[in-house]
Structure formats: C-alpha cells, structure tokens
C-alpha cells in the first residue's frame, strides 16, 4: 500500500505516519531524510545533491525523484510507503505518477488532513509550550510563513488528486486516535 499524507505544517502528518509505520510495517519516506542519507552515503545522486546544496541552490525535482526511485527499490519499501513532504507541486505529483507507473506501482490513497489555519496556530503554540520550545519552528511567525507557502505551492495538488479520484479528506483537527481510525478505515477500504 502506497500513500501520500497531505496537510499543512503541524497538521499531524508525522504523528500519523509514525503510527502507520508501527501498526502496518509501512516505510515513511521523508524527502529531507532521504536526501541527507543519499549525501551521507555518497551515492551518485547524493554527490550531485551535495554539489547543488553546496552552491546554495534548491535540489531539483529530477534529483528528488531519482532519490525516491532509489528508495522505492529497497526491500523494506515493498511493504508499502508513506510519502511525507512530497509531492509539493503539481509538477512533482506528475513526476511521481510517472515514476510509480514505470515501476509498476501506484498510489493507493492520498489522504488530506483538513485543518483550520487559526486552530493549527493554537495547536502549534500549545506544542511549543508543552515541549519548552524544543522545535525551533514552533512559533507563530514561522508557522504562518510555512502555511503561506503550503497554500501557495502545495495546496494546488489537492484538485490534481481529486480529479484522479485518489483524494480522501479527513478532519485533521480531531484527536489523534480519531484521525488514526479514519486513516485506517480508508486504508482498509472504507470511505472517509
């Protein structure tokens, strides 16, 4: 089973991905983690990415897709993957569709954690207070900037997946267990 978890920063994608990894043996594919691993491993694509990053440039979609392709070929990915942080644009979504098709794979679900921006700010500020500010991005100014980027760049992929009948939206403001239950219902063939 291969899925994408969509939602703005702080929507709970990471928490839900951790639960799916623990409960279903799926692999969470975080593009940032995979990029750092490729650079550390000094693979061909990792060396190219290191040079790009060293110049201060953003890593191209082509390089990210190559890293995802390599990761999908690893044995543990056969149990299913959760894409987290990718795709972020329609062009990336199209490239991902082509990659999966070329590998004889497909997306089983694109699950959007639907959240209210203002309630999300409150949630993040509470998390910051509860953790003593352990995460440097847990502040209102940073979150509002990240929400703006999400709505401008990533939210346009929602209609892309809606048009393909792959998008399932759930209430990301519900408590964690309720969100987990809705995700499980989707993955087990129920509707959300």
N, C-alpha and C positions, 0 to 999 in steps of 0.2 A: 504494500500500500504506500503510495507516494502522495504527499500532501504539501500544501503551502498554508502557513498561518499568516494571515494579513491583519494589520491593525497598526495604529499609530504607536509611537514610543510610550511605554507604560501601560499598554492595553492588557498585558499578561501573556504575551506570546511565549516568552521564555519559560515562565512557570508552567504553562500548559505543555510545551514541548518536553520539559523535564519529566512531567507525569507520563506522557506518551512513551518516552524512552524507557522509563521504569516499568510501565504496565504492559507494553506491547513489543518491546525489544526493537523499536524503530531507532534510526540514527538521526540525530539533529545535525543538519548541515547549515552551519553559520558561515556565511561567506568570509567574514572577517577572520574567524578561526582557521578556515581552510587556507586563506591567503597567507596568514602567518606561518602555518605549517608547511606550505609549499616553499616559502622563502627559507625557513629553517632547514628543510630537507635538501635545499639547493637543487631541486629538480629543474628541468629545463624551463618550465613555465615559472617556477619560483625565482630563478635567476633573472628572467625578463621582468617579472613583477618587482623584484628588488631594485632593478635599474630604474624603472618607472617611478617608484616611490622615492628613490634617492634623488630624482630630479624634481620632486615635489609635485608631480602630476598624479591625477587620479588613474587608477588601473582601469583599462578599457573593458568594455563588455566582453570583447573577444577573449581577453585573458581570464576574466572571471568565469566565462562559460567553459574554457579549457580546464580550469581548476575543478569546476563542478563535474565535468565529464570524467576527469581522472578519479575523482572521489566516488562517483557512481559505479566505477568499475571495481571498487574494492569489495571483498566478500561480505563484509558486515552490512553494506548498503542493500543487499538482496532482501533483507527483512523488511525493507521499507524506509523511506526517508521523509523527514520533515524539513522543508526549506524555510529558513528563517532569515529574513533580511535580503531575500532575492526571490523573485524579481522585484525591482523598484520602479521600473518604467515599462511602457508597452513594448518598446524595442527589446528589452530583456525578456519579457514574457514570450514574445515571438521567438527569440533565440532559444529559450528554454524548451518551448514546444518542439522546435526542430531537433534539438539535441535529444530529447526524450524519444521522439519518433525514430531518429536514426539508430537509437539503441533498442528499439522495440519495446519501449516503456511508455507509460502515460501517467498523467496526474489523475488520482482518484477523487480528490476533493481540494477545493480552495476554500478555506474557512476564514471568514472575516469576523474578527472580534469587534463588533459595533459598539463604540463608546462615545460618550458625550465629552467634548473637549474640556469644559469647565469642571465637570466632575473628575475628569482624569487629572487635572492640575491639583485638585484637592487630594486625590489618591497619592500622587507623587510626593506632595508636601508632607503627607502623613508618613509615607515610607521614609522620607528623609529624616523626619523627627524620630521615628521608631529605630532607625539604624544609626543615628548620630551623624548623618551625612556621609555614610560610608561610600556612596556612589557620587562622584563629582558632578554627574549630570542631573542629579536630583535637586534641581532648583527651578523656580518658575520661569526665569528668563531663558534658560537653556531649553526647557521643555517647550515653551511657546515657539521658539525658533525651530525646534525639531518638528513640532506639529505643523508649522507653516510649510516646511519642506515636504513633509508627508502629504499634505493636502494638495500641494502644487505638483509634485513629481510622482508620487506613488498611488494616490487615490485614483488617477485615471486608469489604472489596470483593473479596477473593480468592474466597470462596464465591459472591459475586454473579456474577463472571465464569465461575467453574467451572460454575455452573448453566446458563449460556448456551453452554457448550462452547467458549468462547473462550480459556480459560486454558491456558498451556503453562508448566510449571515446569522450570527447568534449574538445574544445580549452579553457583551463583554463587561458590562457593569454589574452583572450578577456575581454572587460569591463564587470563589474558585471551584468549589465542588460542583455547583450547578453548571458552570461553564464546562468543566471536565465531562459531566454527564451528557451535555448537549453534543460535545465533540465526539464522545463515544457513540452516541446514537447515530450521528452522521456516518462515522466510520463503519458501524455495524449495519448500515443500510437503512436506517431510519431517516426521516426527514427532519429538518430543523426549521 
